[in-house]
Amino acid sequence: MATLFSLISTLMFFYTILVFIYIFMSWVPNLREGAFGQMVGRLVEPFLTPFRNIIPPLGMIDISPLVALLTLNFARYGLEHLASYFV
């Protein structure tokens, strides 16, 4: 059971890195339009969309990815804490 929690936590960590990559790709012109950018977008956008629907942009700055990352990390740490009960 602890191995399953560890696997899920590791996948959540790599997904967090993927979200960071997607955020940084928005700073480089035309990077999201390439094959790699579109693949990352298909993986990350379904997770970011609910946060973008709830949190409006502040001027030209979209803070919803930051809130999404915080939520993902809280979930990951919660899962790791829960896994400590099964060890």
N, CA, C and O atoms as a printed pandas DataFrame, in Angstrom:
     atom_number atom_name residue_name chain_id  residue_number  x_coord  y_coord  z_coord
0              1         N          MET        A               1    0.821   -1.192    0.000
1              2        CA          MET        A               1    0.000    0.000    0.000
2              3         C          MET        A               1    0.870    1.262    0.000
3              4         O          MET        A               1    0.569    2.228   -0.701
4              5         N          ALA        A               2    1.943    1.246    0.787
5              6        CA          ALA        A               2    2.828    2.408    0.836
6              7         C          ALA        A               2    3.520    2.629   -0.505
7              8         O          ALA        A               2    3.818    3.766   -0.872
8              9         N          THR        A               3    3.775    1.544   -1.237
9             10        CA          THR        A               3    4.393    1.660   -2.553
10            11         C          THR        A               3    3.462    2.385   -3.516
11            12         O          THR        A               3    3.915    3.188   -4.332
12            13         N          LEU        A               4    2.167    2.107   -3.427
13            14        CA          LEU        A               4    1.185    2.782   -4.273
14            15         C          LEU        A               4    1.156    4.275   -3.966
15            16         O          LEU        A               4    1.124    5.098   -4.881
16            17         N          PHE        A               5    1.168    4.630   -2.671
17            18        CA          PHE        A               5    1.193    6.042   -2.291
18            19         C          PHE        A               5    2.463    6.705   -2.798
19            20         O          PHE        A               5    2.428    7.839   -3.276
20            21         N          SER        A               6    3.578    6.004   -2.696
21            22        CA          SER        A               6    4.853    6.548   -3.163
22            23         C          SER        A               6    4.837    6.772   -4.676
23            24         O          SER        A               6    5.338    7.786   -5.160
24            25         N          LEU        A               7    4.268    5.838   -5.410
25            26        CA          LEU        A               7    4.167    5.975   -6.865
26            27         C          LEU        A               7    3.300    7.173   -7.238
27            28         O          LEU        A               7    3.668    7.958   -8.112
28            29         N          ILE        A               8    2.158    7.315   -6.584
29            30        CA          ILE        A               8    1.261    8.431   -6.876
30            31         C          ILE        A               8    1.920    9.752   -6.518
31            32         O          ILE        A               8    1.792   10.730   -7.254
32            33         N          SER        A               9    2.625    9.789   -5.389
33            34        CA          SER        A               9    3.324   11.005   -4.992
34            35         C          SER        A               9    4.408   11.378   -6.001
35            36         O          SER        A               9    4.586   12.553   -6.319
36            37         N          THR        A              10    5.122   10.391   -6.496
37            38        CA          THR        A              10    6.159   10.647   -7.499
38            39         C          THR        A              10    5.540   11.165   -8.788
39            40         O          THR        A              10    6.074   12.092   -9.397
40            41         N          LEU        A              11    4.433   10.588   -9.210
41            42        CA          LEU        A              11    3.750   11.063  -10.417
42            43         C          LEU        A              11    3.247   12.500  -10.236
43            44         O          LEU        A              11    3.299   13.304  -11.167
44            45         N          MET        A              12    2.768   12.810   -9.046
45            46        CA          MET        A              12    2.309   14.174   -8.770
46            47         C          MET        A              12    3.490   15.151   -8.803
47            48         O          MET        A              12    3.337   16.286   -9.256
48            49         N          PHE        A              13    4.655   14.726   -8.332
49            50        CA          PHE        A              13    5.850   15.564   -8.385
50            51         C          PHE        A              13    6.232   15.860   -9.833
51            52         O          PHE        A              13    6.516   17.007  -10.175
52            53         N          PHE        A              14    6.239   14.838  -10.681
53            54        CA          PHE        A              14    6.591   15.053  -12.082
54            55         C          PHE        A              14    5.532   15.899  -12.797
55            56         O          PHE        A              14    5.863   16.673  -13.695
56            57         N          TYR        A              15    4.261   15.758  -12.404
57            58        CA          TYR        A              15    3.212   16.593  -12.984
58            59         C          TYR        A              15    3.406   18.049  -12.578
59            60         O          TYR        A              15    3.146   18.957  -13.368
60            61         N          THR        A              16    3.862   18.273  -11.344
61            62        CA          THR        A              16    4.167   19.630  -10.894
62            63         C          THR        A              16    5.261   20.241  -11.763
63            64         O          THR        A              16    5.166   21.402  -12.160
64            65         N          ILE        A              17    6.284   19.473  -12.053
65            66        CA          ILE        A              17    7.354   19.950  -12.927
66            67         C          ILE        A              17    6.801   20.261  -14.320
67            68         O          ILE        A              17    7.198   21.248  -14.939
68            69         N          LEU        A              18    5.889   19.425  -14.809
69            70        CA          LEU        A              18    5.280   19.648  -16.114
70            71         C          LEU        A              18    4.483   20.954  -16.125
71            72         O          LEU        A              18    4.514   21.687  -17.114
72            73         N          VAL        A              19    3.778   21.249  -15.048
73            74        CA          VAL        A              19    3.031   22.511  -14.959
74            75         C          VAL        A              19    3.999   23.693  -14.960
75            76         O          VAL        A              19    3.748   24.702  -15.619
76            77         N          PHE        A              20    5.112   23.570  -14.218
77            78        CA          PHE        A              20    6.120   24.631  -14.236
78            79         C          PHE        A              20    6.661   24.850  -15.642
79            80         O          PHE        A              20    6.820   25.992  -16.074
80            81         N          ILE        A              21    6.942   23.775  -16.354
81            82        CA          ILE        A              21    7.440   23.885  -17.728
82            83         C          ILE        A              21    6.416   24.625  -18.593
83            84         O          ILE        A              21    6.775   25.489  -19.393
84            85         N          TYR        A              22    5.146   24.276  -18.425
85            86        CA          TYR        A              22    4.086   24.917  -19.210
86            87         C          TYR        A              22    3.998   26.410  -18.901
87            88         O          TYR        A              22    3.791   27.224  -19.801
88            89         N          ILE        A              23    4.155   26.764  -17.633
89            90        CA          ILE        A              23    4.123   28.177  -17.247
90            91         C          ILE        A              23    5.300   28.918  -17.877
91            92         O          ILE        A              23    5.120   30.000  -18.437
92            93         N          PHE        A              24    6.487   28.353  -17.792
93            94        CA          PHE        A              24    7.664   28.997  -18.368
94            95         C          PHE        A              24    7.587   29.071  -19.886
95            96         O          PHE        A              24    8.138   29.992  -20.488
96            97         N          MET        A              25    6.915   28.120  -20.506
97            98        CA          MET        A              25    6.759   28.147  -21.963
98            99         C          MET        A              25    5.926   29.345  -22.407
99           100         O          MET        A              25    6.064   29.812  -23.538
100          101         N          SER        A              26    5.063   29.847  -21.523
101          102        CA          SER        A              26    4.244   30.997  -21.895
102          103         C          SER        A              26    5.083   32.270  -21.982
103          104         O          SER        A              26    4.642   33.252  -22.578
104          105         N          TRP        A              27    6.269   32.271  -21.405
105          106        CA          TRP        A              27    7.126   33.454  -21.447
106          107         C          TRP        A              27    7.957   33.524  -22.716
107          108         O          TRP        A              27    8.498   34.581  -23.042
108          109         N          VAL        A              28    8.065   32.420  -23.434
109          110        CA          VAL        A              28    8.878   32.377  -24.652
110          111         C          VAL        A              28    7.925   32.376  -25.849
111          112         O          VAL        A              28    7.084   31.484  -25.965
112          113         N          PRO        A              29    8.048   33.360  -26.735
113          114        CA          PRO        A              29    7.128   33.437  -27.876
114          115         C          PRO        A              29    7.168   32.170  -28.746
115          116         O          PRO        A              29    8.236   31.631  -29.035
116          117         N          ASN        A              30    6.011   31.726  -29.140
117          118        CA          ASN        A              30    5.796   30.608  -30.068
118          119         C          ASN        A              30    6.267   29.251  -29.558
119          120         O          ASN        A              30    6.301   28.295  -30.333
120          121         N          LEU        A              31    6.626   29.133  -28.303
121          122        CA          LEU        A              31    7.088   27.842  -27.797
122          123         C          LEU        A              31    5.934   26.882  -27.563
123          124         O          LEU        A              31    6.099   25.672  -27.716
124          125         N          ARG        A              32    4.780   27.398  -27.199
125          126        CA          ARG        A              32    3.612   26.534  -26.971
126          127         C          ARG        A              32    3.016   26.004  -28.273
127          128         O          ARG        A              32    2.258   25.034  -28.258
128          129         N          GLU        A              33    3.353   26.633  -29.396
129          130        CA          GLU        A              33    2.781   26.200  -30.671
130          131         C          GLU        A              33    3.513   25.000  -31.262
131          132         O          GLU        A              33    2.990   24.364  -32.177
132          133         N          GLY        A              34    4.686   24.674  -30.775
133          134        CA          GLY        A              34    5.437   23.523  -31.280
134          135         C          GLY        A              34    4.831   22.215  -30.811
135          136         O          GLY        A              34    3.892   22.211  -30.015
136          137         N          ALA        A              35    5.356   21.118  -31.296
137          138        CA          ALA        A              35    4.830   19.792  -30.957
138          139         C          ALA        A              35    4.946   19.522  -29.462
139          140         O          ALA        A              35    4.009   19.017  -28.843
140          141         N          PHE        A              36    6.105   19.862  -28.880
141          142        CA          PHE        A              36    6.292   19.638  -27.446
142          143         C          PHE        A              36    5.336   20.512  -26.638
143          144         O          PHE        A              36    4.741   20.045  -25.666
144          145         N          GLY        A              37    5.185   21.768  -27.030
145          146        CA          GLY        A              37    4.285   22.679  -26.329
146          147         C          GLY        A              37    2.835   22.224  -26.386
147          148         O          GLY        A              37    2.105   22.338  -25.401
148          149         N          GLN        A              38    2.423   21.716  -27.524
149          150        CA          GLN        A              38    1.048   21.232  -27.648
150          151         C          GLN        A              38    0.828   19.975  -26.810
151          152         O          GLN        A              38   -0.241   19.799  -26.225
152          153         N          MET        A              39    1.834   19.101  -26.749
153          154        CA          MET        A              39    1.709   17.887  -25.938
154          155         C          MET        A              39    1.597   18.257  -24.455
155          156         O          MET        A              39    0.751   17.724  -23.738
156          157         N          VAL        A              40    2.457   19.173  -24.006
157          158        CA          VAL        A              40    2.409   19.600  -22.615
158          159         C          VAL        A              40    1.069   20.289  -22.337
159          160         O          VAL        A              40    0.474   20.076  -21.280
160          161         N          GLY        A              41    0.601   21.095  -23.256
161          162        CA          GLY        A              41   -0.689   21.765  -23.104
162          163         C          GLY        A              41   -1.842   20.793  -22.964
163          164         O          GLY        A              41   -2.741   21.005  -22.150
164          165         N          ARG        A              42   -1.824   19.722  -23.757
165          166        CA          ARG        A              42   -2.889   18.713  -23.641
166          167         C          ARG        A              42   -2.872   18.009  -22.292
167          168         O          ARG        A              42   -3.917   17.571  -21.811
168          169         N          LEU        A              43   -1.708   17.897  -21.681
169          170        CA          LEU        A              43   -1.614   17.243  -20.379
170          171         C          LEU        A              43   -1.952   18.188  -19.227
171          172         O          LEU        A              43   -2.497   17.756  -18.211
172          173         N          VAL        A              44   -1.634   19.473  -19.378
173          174        CA          VAL        A              44   -1.746   20.411  -18.268
174          175         C          VAL        A              44   -3.050   21.213  -18.293
175          176         O          VAL        A              44   -3.616   21.492  -17.235
176          177         N          GLU        A              45   -3.529   21.583  -19.462
177          178        CA          GLU        A              45   -4.718   22.435  -19.557
178          179         C          GLU        A              45   -5.956   21.867  -18.855
179          180         O          GLU        A              45   -6.678   22.637  -18.222
180          181         N          PRO        A              46   -6.239   20.567  -18.933
181          182        CA          PRO        A              46   -7.426   20.071  -18.203
182          183         C          PRO        A              46   -7.335   20.298  -16.690
183          184         O          PRO        A              46   -8.358   20.455  -16.023
184          185         N          PHE        A              47   -6.122   20.314  -16.155
185          186        CA          PHE        A              47   -5.948   20.579  -14.729
186          187         C          PHE        A              47   -6.074   22.074  -14.422
187          188         O          PHE        A              47   -6.617   22.448  -13.382
188          189         N          LEU        A              48   -5.583   22.919  -15.309
189          190        CA          LEU        A              48   -5.594   24.362  -15.062
190          191         C          LEU        A              48   -6.940   25.025  -15.349
191          192         O          LEU        A              48   -7.248   26.064  -14.765
192          193         N          THR        A              49   -7.733   24.449  -16.226
193          194        CA          THR        A              49   -8.994   25.071  -16.649
194          195         C          THR        A              49   -9.952   25.372  -15.492
195          196         O          THR        A              49  -10.488   26.479  -15.444
196          197         N          PRO        A              50  -10.195   24.442  -14.554
197          198        CA          PRO        A              50  -11.104   24.800  -13.448
198          199         C          PRO        A              50  -10.600   25.974  -12.609
199          200         O          PRO        A              50  -11.394   26.788  -12.138
200          201         N          PHE        A              51   -9.290   26.061  -12.424
201          202        CA          PHE        A              51   -8.738   27.178  -11.663
202          203         C          PHE        A              51   -8.885   28.482  -12.426
203          204         O          PHE        A              51   -9.133   29.526  -11.822
204          205         N          ARG        A              52   -8.737   28.439  -13.736
205          206        CA          ARG        A              52   -8.907   29.654  -14.545
206          207         C          ARG        A              52  -10.358   30.103  -14.568
207          208         O          ARG        A              52  -10.637   31.295  -14.694
208          209         N          ASN        A              53  -11.289   29.155  -14.448
209          210        CA          ASN        A              53  -12.705   29.515  -14.414
210          211         C          ASN        A              53  -13.076   30.190  -13.097
211          212         O          ASN        A              53  -13.996   31.006  -13.057
212          213         N          ILE        A              54  -12.366   29.856  -12.023
213          214        CA          ILE        A              54  -12.689   30.400  -10.699
214          215         C          ILE        A              54  -11.934   31.699  -10.427
215          216         O          ILE        A              54  -12.502   32.642   -9.875
216          217         N          ILE        A              55  -10.660   31.755  -10.810
217          218        CA          ILE        A              55   -9.803   32.889  -10.465
218          219         C          ILE        A              55   -9.605   33.770  -11.695
219          220         O          ILE        A              55   -8.994   33.342  -12.674
220          221         N          PRO        A              56  -10.116   34.991  -11.649
221          222        CA          PRO        A              56   -9.923   35.879  -12.808
222          223         C          PRO        A              56   -8.488   36.394  -12.861
223          224         O          PRO        A              56   -7.825   36.488  -11.828
224          225         N          PRO        A              57   -8.001   36.729  -14.066
225          226        CA          PRO        A              57   -6.650   37.292  -14.163
226          227         C          PRO        A              57   -6.572   38.671  -13.510
227          228         O          PRO        A              57   -7.540   39.430  -13.509
228          229         N          LEU        A              58   -5.413   38.972  -12.962
229          230        CA          LEU        A              58   -5.174   40.293  -12.368
230          231         C          LEU        A              58   -4.453   41.138  -13.408
231          232         O          LEU        A              58   -3.227   41.099  -13.509
232          233         N          GLY        A              59   -5.205   41.889  -14.164
233          234        CA          GLY        A              59   -4.629   42.641  -15.277
234          235         C          GLY        A              59   -4.198   41.667  -16.356
235          236         O          GLY        A              59   -5.023   40.939  -16.908
236          237         N          MET        A              60   -2.911   41.652  -16.659
237          238        CA          MET        A              60   -2.392   40.715  -17.662
238          239         C          MET        A              60   -1.731   39.499  -17.017
239          240         O          MET        A              60   -1.137   38.674  -17.712
240          241         N          ILE        A              61   -1.830   39.386  -15.701
241          242        CA          ILE        A              61   -1.177   38.292  -14.992
242          243         C          ILE        A              61   -2.220   37.272  -14.561
243          244         O          ILE        A              61   -3.201   37.599  -13.892
244          245         N          ASP        A              62   -1.983   36.036  -14.958
245          246        CA          ASP        A              62   -2.869   34.930  -14.605
246          247         C          ASP        A              62   -2.246   34.187  -13.433
247          248         O          ASP        A              62   -1.234   33.504  -13.591
248          249         N          ILE        A              63   -2.857   34.320  -12.246
249          250        CA          ILE        A              63   -2.298   33.652  -11.068
250          251         C          ILE        A              63   -2.910   32.283  -10.829
251          252         O          ILE        A              63   -2.528   31.601   -9.878
252          253         N          SER        A              64   -3.848   31.863  -11.664
253          254        CA          SER        A              64   -4.488   30.565  -11.458
254          255         C          SER        A              64   -3.505   29.392  -11.517
255          256         O          SER        A              64   -3.697   28.432  -10.772
256          257         N          PRO        A              65   -2.457   29.412  -12.362
257          258        CA          PRO        A              65   -1.499   28.297  -12.296
258          259         C          PRO        A              65   -0.778   28.203  -10.961
259          260         O          PRO        A              65   -0.448   27.104  -10.515
260          261         N          LEU        A              66   -0.531   29.329  -10.320
261          262        CA          LEU        A              66    0.110   29.290   -9.005
262          263         C          LEU        A              66   -0.801   28.641   -7.971
263          264         O          LEU        A              66   -0.348   27.844   -7.150
264          265         N          VAL        A              67   -2.083   28.983   -8.013
265          266        CA          VAL        A              67   -3.043   28.371   -7.100
266          267         C          VAL        A              67   -3.176   26.878   -7.411
267          268         O          VAL        A              67   -3.294   26.062   -6.497
268          269         N          ALA        A              68   -3.158   26.525   -8.685
269          270        CA          ALA        A              68   -3.229   25.112   -9.068
270          271         C          ALA        A              68   -2.009   24.355   -8.548
271          272         O          ALA        A              68   -2.143   23.231   -8.064
272          273         N          LEU        A              69   -0.816   24.961   -8.641
273          274        CA          LEU        A              69    0.389   24.317   -8.128
274          275         C          LEU        A              69    0.330   24.162   -6.612
275          276         O          LEU        A              69    0.723   23.123   -6.082
276          277         N          LEU        A              70   -0.151   25.172   -5.915
277          278        CA          LEU        A              70   -0.304   25.064   -4.463
278          279         C          LEU        A              70   -1.263   23.933   -4.094
279          280         O          LEU        A              70   -0.998   23.158   -3.175
280          281         N          THR        A              71   -2.362   23.850   -4.809
281          282        CA          THR        A              71   -3.334   22.794   -4.559
282          283         C          THR        A              71   -2.728   21.419   -4.809
283          284         O          THR        A              71   -2.921   20.497   -4.016
284          285         N          LEU        A              72   -2.000   21.284   -5.903
285          286        CA          LEU        A              72   -1.359   20.013   -6.227
286          287         C          LEU        A              72   -0.338   19.626   -5.163
287          288         O          LEU        A              72   -0.261   18.461   -4.771
288          289         N          ASN        A              73    0.443   20.592   -4.695
289          290        CA          ASN        A              73    1.434   20.295   -3.661
290          291         C          ASN        A              73    0.786   19.967   -2.320
291          292         O          ASN        A              73    1.263   19.080   -1.611
292          293         N          PHE        A              74   -0.291   20.664   -1.956
293          294        CA          PHE        A              74   -1.011   20.311   -0.727
294          295         C          PHE        A              74   -1.552   18.890   -0.812
295          296         O          PHE        A              74   -1.489   18.137    0.160
296          297         N          ALA        A              75   -2.078   18.529   -1.966
297          298        CA          ALA        A              75   -2.593   17.166   -2.149
298          299         C          ALA        A              75   -1.464   16.144   -2.043
299          300         O          ALA        A              75   -1.636   15.079   -1.448
300          301         N          ARG        A              76   -0.321   16.469   -2.616
301          302        CA          ARG        A              76    0.825   15.553   -2.564
302          303         C          ARG        A              76    1.322   15.372   -1.137
303          304         O          ARG        A              76    1.576   14.249   -0.701
304          305         N          TYR        A              77    1.460   16.473   -0.416
305          306        CA          TYR        A              77    1.915   16.370    0.970
306          307         C          TYR        A              77    0.881   15.656    1.840
307          308         O          TYR        A              77    1.243   14.898    2.740
308          309         N          GLY        A              78   -0.375   15.892    1.579
309          310        CA          GLY        A              78   -1.422   15.176    2.299
310          311         C          GLY        A              78   -1.366   13.682    2.031
311          312         O          GLY        A              78   -1.552   12.872    2.939
312          313         N          LEU        A              79   -1.112   13.323    0.788
313          314        CA          LEU        A              79   -0.981   11.909    0.425
314          315         C          LEU        A              79    0.232   11.288    1.115
315          316         O          LEU        A              79    0.159   10.159    1.600
316          317         N          GLU        A              80    1.344   12.019    1.161
317          318        CA          GLU        A              80    2.536   11.504    1.847
318          319         C          GLU        A              80    2.282   11.345    3.340
319          320         O          GLU        A              80    2.760   10.391    3.954
320          321         N          HIS        A              81    1.539   12.266    3.922
321          322        CA          HIS        A              81    1.199   12.152    5.344
322          323         C          HIS        A              81    0.297   10.944    5.572
323          324         O          HIS        A              81    0.470   10.198    6.536
324          325         N          LEU        A              82   -0.658   10.762    4.683
325          326        CA          LEU        A              82   -1.556    9.610    4.788
326          327         C          LEU        A              82   -0.781    8.305    4.630
327          328         O          LEU        A              82   -1.071    7.323    5.314
328          329         N          ALA        A              83    0.194    8.291    3.738
329          330        CA          ALA        A              83    0.995    7.099    3.520
330          331         C          ALA        A              83    1.820    6.747    4.741
331          332         O          ALA        A              83    2.121    5.574    4.964
332          333         N          SER        A              84    2.196    7.752    5.547
333          334        CA          SER        A              84    2.991    7.457    6.732
334          335         C          SER        A              84    2.220    6.621    7.748
335          336         O          SER        A              84    2.831    5.965    8.591
336          337         N          TYR        A              85    0.908    6.634    7.682
337          338        CA          TYR        A              85    0.100    5.798    8.578
338          339         C          TYR        A              85    0.115    4.329    8.177
339          340         O          TYR        A              85   -0.149    3.451    8.998
340          341         N          PHE        A              86    0.425    4.068    6.915
341          342        CA          PHE        A              86    0.420    2.697    6.400
342          343         C          PHE        A              86    1.782    2.036    6.449
343          344         O          PHE        A              86    1.911    0.856    6.122
344          345         N          VAL        A              87    2.790    2.774    6.849
345          346        CA          VAL        A              87    4.145    2.213    6.890
346          347         C          VAL        A              87    4.407    1.555    8.216
347          348         O          VAL        A              87    5.496    1.026    8.437
